Amino acid sequence: MRFLLQVINLAFTLYSFAIIARALLPWFNVDPYHPAMQFLIRITEPLLAPIRAAIPSLGGLDFSPLVALLILWFLEQLLRMALVSLLL
């Protein structure tokens, strides 16, 4: 049980870091065609695109990474509570 919770925590943490990196790297003029940036785009776009479609950018700022991080945190908490309640 504890191992499964650690794996879930690690997966959510790594995905959160990928979203943060995707949001911050363009500020440093990273080439969008660099393989690392393409990897980040490929793994984060499935979550960010629907959020971006629902929430328009305000003044040129994209809030979809922030909303995605909040959604991920909420889902992780729900999943952890569900797993703990199953084993009690």
N, C-alpha and C positions, 0 to 999 in steps of 0.2 A: 504494500500500500504506500509506504513512505517513498519507495523507489519510483512508483508511478507519479506521485505528486511532484517529485523532483524533476522527472522528465517533462511533465507538463509545464512546470515553472521555467525550465530551461528553454523549451520551445517558444513559449510566449515572450521570454526575455530576448532571445535571439531575434525573433520577428520584430519586436519593438525596437531593438537597436538598428535593424535594417530600415525601418520606417524613419527613424531619426537621422540615420546617415543619408537616406534618400532626400530628406528635407533640407539637410545642411550642406551637402556637397555642392549643389549648384551655386551657393554663395561664394565658393572658392574657385569658380570658373573651371570646374572639372569638365573635361570633354564628355558630352553625353553619349558618345560612341565608344568610350573606353569600356573594355570588357567588365570591369568591376561595376561600373555604373549601369551597364546594360543588365547585369545580373540583378542589381538592386531594383531596377525598374521592372524586370520580369517577375520578381517574386512579390513586389508590393503593389503593383498596379491592379491585380484582381480585387484588392480590398479598397484601394484609394479611388479608383475610377467611379464606382457607384456613389461614394460619399461626395466626390467632387461634382457629380451630376446633380446631387440633391442639395448641396450647399454651394452657392456661387461664391467666387472669391470676392473679398471686400477690399477695395482700394488696391487691387493687385496682389493681395496676400492670400495665399492658399491655406485654409484652415483644415483641409482634409487630413493631414497627418496628425494633428492634435485630436480631432474627432476619432480617427482610427485608433490612436493610443488609448483613448477613453473607452472605446468599444472593446478593445482587446483586454484591458484591465477588468472590465465588467464581466466579460465572458470567462476569463480565468477564474475570477472569484466564484461565479456560478458553477463552473465545472469542479472546482475544489470542494465547494459545499455539497454538491451532488455526490461526489465520490466519498466524502467523509460520512455523509448520511447513509449511504448504501452499506457501509461497513459497520455502522453502529447498531 
